[in-house]
Amino acid sequence: MTGPTLTGPPPAGPMLTVPTATGAAAAPATIAYAQRTQAWELVLTNGDVVEVPEALAKAPADAVNAGSRAPFLVSGDGRHFFYFRKSDTRFVERTLNGKERVVSRQYTAHTIGEEWPSVSDDGSYVVTETSGPGVGVLADLRKDKVLPPPGKTDAWGLLGFSPDSKRLLLGGERGVVVFDRGLRTRLRPKTRMTPTALANDYVTAAERVGKWPKYRKLRLVNLRTGKAGRTVTVGLPRGQYIDDLDFDRAGRVIVRSKTRTGVAIYRVSKATGRATLLRTLDRPDVDVWVLPGDGDYEPWGERKGKA
């Protein structure tokens, strides 16, 4: 790994200082992935490594699941990261050059292993699911507001965010519902299917088809009509499966798949299932790593036998 190792925070308040590239055309570095050795670190797209010593690596001794891995998330745009801070075990959000912001005072490290966070692509919305089952926290960070569950019931599960972070796809006892950021109902499809990805048109969704966890097929669902399109087999290499399914901002289907050495990311044809390799990421030699857009746990996140 190249580049200096940077430490933070300064005494006046947690803030990471990240070197910026010179030249008018240079783009600012974002987070390529996070990794955990003894502590959490951010590996940036320019090769620099930023230490995050404030982040808990394990659930504290008084937690429900003491010693369990503490979640560390990176937003899909690579600009925001989230962790439980050691000082008071609150779950906080930061940017590379920003200060900590508490997501919700009701969400602490005490429930690690009983409550699992997910983050929208732009890092502005956090939803936690619980072992209840159901949702725990629904936090809109743009408005610094924690919202009550829709319908005054926590019997929901998060299925996905739209890529523009303006809609949430939640599943409940009566099927799936598309909500806006204020948790107002925007679309209540008549379908028993459970898609896990929502496109930016807020109508097209995608669902994996097959037997968990070895999915190799998918189909699109029109949430307005409730009808599904033709099931297509995704042309992945032998031994690879659809581990993560999403749409990009242009409405193209994106699949992430665990490989022997890391993760491969594909663009998939909706009509034929043809998979076009976009890029691969080799797994670093660490216990745990987290890619932008990952949830609390992904198949490629942990080295086998480690936490």
C-alpha positions as CSV (number, residue, x, y, z in Angstrom):
1,M,0.0,0.0,0.0
2,T,1.4,3.4,-0.9
3,G,1.0,6.9,0.6
4,P,1.4,8.2,4.1
5,T,-0.7,7.0,7.1
6,L,-2.7,9.8,8.5
7,T,-4.0,9.9,12.1
8,G,-6.8,11.9,13.7
9,P,-8.5,13.5,15.4
10,P,-7.0,16.8,16.7
11,P,-7.9,17.7,20.3
12,A,-10.4,20.4,19.2
13,G,-12.8,17.8,17.7
14,P,-12.5,14.7,15.5
15,M,-11.4,15.8,12.0
16,L,-9.3,13.9,9.5
17,T,-6.9,15.9,7.4
18,V,-6.6,14.5,3.9
19,P,-4.0,15.6,1.4
20,T,-5.6,17.0,-1.8
21,A,-4.2,16.4,-5.3
22,T,-2.7,19.4,-7.1
23,G,-3.8,20.7,-10.5
24,A,-7.2,22.0,-11.6
25,A,-8.2,18.8,-13.2
26,A,-7.4,16.6,-10.2
27,A,-10.4,15.0,-8.5
28,P,-10.5,14.8,-4.7
29,A,-9.8,11.3,-3.3
30,T,-12.7,9.3,-2.0
31,I,-12.8,6.1,0.0
32,A,-11.9,2.9,-2.0
33,Y,-12.6,0.7,1.0
34,A,-12.3,0.3,4.7
35,Q,-10.2,-2.3,6.4
36,R,-9.7,-3.6,9.9
37,T,-6.5,-4.9,11.4
38,Q,-6.3,-4.0,15.1
39,A,-8.2,-0.8,14.3
40,W,-10.2,0.6,11.4
41,E,-8.5,2.3,8.5
42,L,-9.7,4.0,5.3
43,V,-7.9,3.2,2.0
44,L,-8.4,6.1,-0.4
45,T,-8.6,6.1,-4.1
46,N,-5.3,7.9,-4.3
47,G,-3.6,5.1,-2.2
48,D,-3.4,7.1,1.0
49,V,-4.4,5.3,4.2
50,V,-6.3,7.1,6.9
51,E,-6.5,5.6,10.4
52,V,-9.8,5.9,12.4
53,P,-8.6,5.2,16.0
54,E,-11.9,6.5,17.4
55,A,-13.9,3.7,15.9
56,L,-14.8,0.6,17.9
57,A,-13.6,-2.7,16.4
58,K,-15.6,-4.9,18.8
59,A,-18.7,-4.6,20.8
60,P,-17.9,-3.5,24.4
61,A,-18.1,-5.8,27.4
62,D,-21.5,-4.5,28.5
63,A,-23.1,-5.1,25.0
64,V,-25.7,-7.8,24.3
65,N,-23.1,-9.6,22.2
66,A,-19.9,-8.6,23.8
67,G,-16.9,-9.0,21.5
68,S,-18.9,-9.1,18.3
69,R,-17.6,-7.2,15.2
70,A,-18.6,-3.6,15.3
71,P,-20.2,-2.3,12.1
72,F,-18.2,0.2,10.0
73,L,-19.9,1.4,6.8
74,V,-19.0,3.5,3.8
75,S,-21.6,5.2,1.6
76,G,-21.8,4.1,-2.0
77,D,-20.3,7.5,-3.2
78,G,-17.2,6.9,-1.1
79,R,-17.6,10.2,0.8
80,H,-19.1,9.3,4.1
81,F,-18.2,6.7,6.7
82,F,-20.0,5.5,9.8
83,Y,-18.9,3.8,13.0
84,F,-19.5,3.4,16.7
85,R,-17.1,5.8,18.5
86,K,-15.2,4.6,21.6
87,S,-15.9,7.6,23.8
88,D,-19.6,7.1,24.2
89,T,-20.5,4.1,21.9
90,R,-22.8,6.3,19.7
91,F,-23.1,5.5,16.0
92,V,-21.7,8.5,14.1
93,E,-21.2,9.8,10.5
94,R,-18.2,11.6,9.1
95,T,-16.7,12.8,5.9
96,L,-12.9,12.8,5.3
97,N,-12.7,16.4,6.2
98,G,-15.6,16.7,8.5
99,K,-16.5,16.3,12.2
100,E,-18.5,13.5,13.8
101,R,-22.3,13.7,13.7
102,V,-24.4,11.4,15.9
103,V,-26.9,9.5,13.7
104,S,-29.4,8.7,16.6
105,R,-29.0,8.8,20.3
106,Q,-31.1,5.7,20.6
107,Y,-28.6,3.6,18.6
108,T,-25.5,2.6,20.5
109,A,-23.0,-0.2,20.6
110,H,-25.1,-2.0,23.2
111,T,-27.2,-3.6,20.4
112,I,-24.3,-4.6,18.1
113,G,-25.3,-8.0,16.7
114,E,-29.0,-7.3,17.4
115,E,-29.4,-4.3,15.1
116,W,-27.9,-3.8,11.6
117,P,-27.4,-0.5,9.8
118,S,-27.7,0.3,6.1
119,V,-26.8,3.6,4.5
120,S,-28.1,5.3,1.3
121,D,-25.7,5.9,-1.6
122,D,-25.1,9.5,-0.7
123,G,-24.7,8.8,3.0
124,S,-27.7,11.0,4.0
125,Y,-30.1,8.3,5.2
126,V,-29.6,5.5,7.7
127,V,-31.9,2.6,8.4
128,T,-31.3,-0.1,11.0
129,E,-33.0,-3.4,11.1
130,T,-33.4,-5.4,14.3
131,S,-33.6,-9.0,15.4
132,G,-37.2,-8.2,16.3
133,P,-37.7,-8.5,13.2
134,G,-38.4,-5.0,12.1
135,V,-36.8,-1.6,11.8
136,G,-35.2,0.3,14.6
137,V,-33.8,3.7,13.4
138,L,-34.8,5.7,10.3
139,A,-32.6,8.7,10.3
140,D,-32.6,11.5,7.6
141,L,-29.3,13.2,8.2
142,R,-30.0,16.0,5.7
143,K,-32.7,17.2,8.1
144,D,-31.0,15.9,11.3
145,K,-34.3,14.1,12.0
146,V,-35.1,10.6,13.2
147,L,-38.5,9.5,11.9
148,P,-41.0,7.1,13.4
149,P,-41.7,3.9,11.4
150,P,-44.4,4.3,8.8
151,G,-47.8,3.2,9.9
152,K,-46.6,3.4,13.5
153,T,-45.3,-0.1,13.3
154,D,-41.7,-1.4,13.2
155,A,-42.8,-4.5,11.2
156,W,-40.8,-3.4,8.2
157,G,-37.6,-4.6,6.5
158,L,-35.4,-2.5,4.3
159,L,-35.1,-4.0,0.8
160,G,-33.1,-1.1,-0.8
161,F,-32.6,2.5,-1.6
162,S,-33.0,4.1,-5.0
163,P,-29.5,5.2,-6.4
164,D,-30.4,8.9,-5.9
165,S,-31.3,8.2,-2.3
166,K,-34.7,9.8,-2.7
167,R,-36.8,6.6,-2.2
168,L,-36.8,3.6,0.1
169,L,-38.1,0.2,-0.7
170,L,-39.5,-1.4,2.4
171,G,-41.1,-4.8,2.9
172,G,-43.9,-5.4,5.4
173,E,-46.5,-8.0,6.3
174,R,-48.6,-7.0,3.2
175,G,-45.9,-6.7,0.7
176,V,-43.5,-4.1,-0.5
177,V,-44.0,-0.3,-0.5
178,V,-42.0,2.6,-2.0
179,F,-41.6,5.5,0.5
180,D,-40.1,8.9,0.1
181,R,-37.5,10.2,2.5
182,G,-40.3,11.5,4.8
183,L,-41.7,7.9,4.9
184,R,-44.8,9.0,2.9
185,T,-46.2,6.2,0.7
186,R,-45.4,6.8,-3.0
187,L,-46.3,3.4,-4.5
188,R,-47.9,0.4,-3.0
189,P,-47.4,-2.5,-5.5
190,K,-49.8,-5.4,-5.8
191,T,-47.2,-8.2,-5.8
192,R,-46.0,-10.9,-3.5
193,M,-42.4,-10.7,-4.9
194,T,-39.6,-9.3,-2.8
195,P,-37.3,-7.3,-5.0
196,T,-34.1,-6.0,-3.3
197,A,-33.1,-3.2,-5.7
198,L,-35.0,-0.1,-6.8
199,A,-34.2,2.0,-9.9
200,N,-34.3,5.8,-10.1
201,D,-37.6,5.7,-11.9
202,Y,-39.0,4.4,-8.6
203,V,-41.1,1.8,-10.6
204,T,-38.5,-0.7,-11.8
205,A,-37.2,-3.1,-9.3
206,A,-35.0,-6.2,-9.5
207,E,-35.2,-9.6,-7.7
208,R,-32.7,-12.4,-7.4
209,V,-34.2,-15.8,-8.4
210,G,-33.1,-19.1,-7.0
211,K,-32.1,-20.8,-3.8
212,W,-30.1,-18.8,-1.2
213,P,-27.2,-18.2,-1.3
214,K,-26.4,-19.5,-4.8
215,Y,-28.4,-17.1,-6.9
216,R,-27.5,-17.0,-10.6
217,K,-30.8,-15.6,-12.0
218,L,-32.7,-12.4,-11.8
219,R,-35.9,-10.7,-13.0
220,L,-37.3,-7.2,-13.2
221,V,-40.5,-6.2,-11.5
222,N,-42.8,-3.3,-12.6
223,L,-44.0,-2.0,-9.2
224,R,-46.8,-0.1,-10.8
225,T,-48.4,-3.1,-12.4
226,G,-47.0,-5.8,-10.1
227,K,-45.9,-7.8,-13.0
228,A,-42.5,-9.5,-13.4
229,G,-40.5,-9.7,-16.6
230,R,-38.7,-12.8,-18.0
231,T,-36.2,-14.5,-15.7
232,V,-32.7,-14.4,-17.1
233,T,-29.6,-16.3,-16.1
234,V,-26.7,-14.0,-15.4
235,G,-23.5,-15.0,-17.2
236,L,-21.2,-15.2,-14.3
237,P,-18.1,-17.3,-14.3
238,R,-18.4,-20.8,-12.8
239,G,-18.5,-20.7,-9.0
240,Q,-19.7,-17.1,-8.8
241,Y,-23.1,-16.0,-7.7
242,I,-25.2,-12.8,-7.4
243,D,-24.2,-11.7,-4.0
244,D,-25.4,-8.1,-4.3
245,L,-27.9,-6.6,-6.8
246,D,-28.5,-3.0,-7.5
247,F,-29.1,-0.3,-10.2
248,D,-26.8,2.5,-11.1
249,R,-28.0,6.0,-11.7
250,A,-28.6,5.4,-15.4
251,G,-30.9,2.4,-14.6
252,R,-28.5,-0.3,-15.5
253,V,-28.4,-3.5,-13.4
254,I,-25.2,-3.9,-11.4
255,V,-24.2,-7.2,-9.8
256,R,-21.4,-7.8,-7.3
257,S,-20.0,-11.3,-6.9
258,K,-17.5,-12.8,-4.5
259,T,-14.4,-14.3,-6.3
260,R,-11.5,-16.4,-5.0
261,T,-9.4,-13.3,-4.6
262,G,-11.9,-10.6,-3.8
263,V,-15.0,-9.1,-5.5
264,A,-16.0,-8.6,-9.2
265,I,-18.5,-6.0,-10.3
266,Y,-20.6,-6.5,-13.5
267,R,-23.1,-4.6,-15.6
268,V,-25.8,-7.0,-16.6
269,S,-28.1,-6.9,-19.6
270,K,-31.8,-6.9,-18.5
271,A,-32.8,-8.7,-21.7
272,T,-30.2,-11.5,-22.0
273,G,-28.3,-11.7,-18.6
274,R,-25.0,-11.0,-20.3
275,A,-22.5,-9.9,-17.7
276,T,-19.9,-7.2,-18.6
277,L,-17.0,-7.0,-16.2
278,L,-16.6,-3.4,-14.9
279,R,-13.8,-4.0,-12.4
280,T,-12.3,-6.4,-9.9
281,L,-11.0,-5.6,-6.4
282,D,-8.5,-7.9,-4.7
283,R,-9.0,-8.6,-1.1
284,P,-6.4,-6.9,1.2
285,D,-4.5,-9.1,3.7
286,V,-6.6,-8.0,6.7
287,D,-9.3,-9.6,8.9
288,V,-12.2,-7.5,7.6
289,W,-12.8,-5.2,4.7
290,V,-15.8,-3.1,3.7
291,L,-16.6,-1.7,0.2
292,P,-18.6,1.5,-0.4
293,G,-22.3,0.5,-0.4
294,D,-21.8,-2.6,1.7
295,G,-24.3,-3.4,4.4
296,D,-23.3,-4.6,7.9
297,Y,-22.3,-7.9,6.5
298,E,-21.4,-9.1,3.0
299,P,-20.2,-12.5,1.8
300,W,-16.7,-11.0,1.0
301,G,-16.4,-9.0,4.2
302,E,-14.6,-11.4,6.5
303,R,-11.8,-13.8,6.3
304,K,-13.1,-17.3,7.0
305,G,-12.9,-18.1,10.6
306,K,-12.3,-14.5,11.7
307,A,-14.6,-11.8,13.0
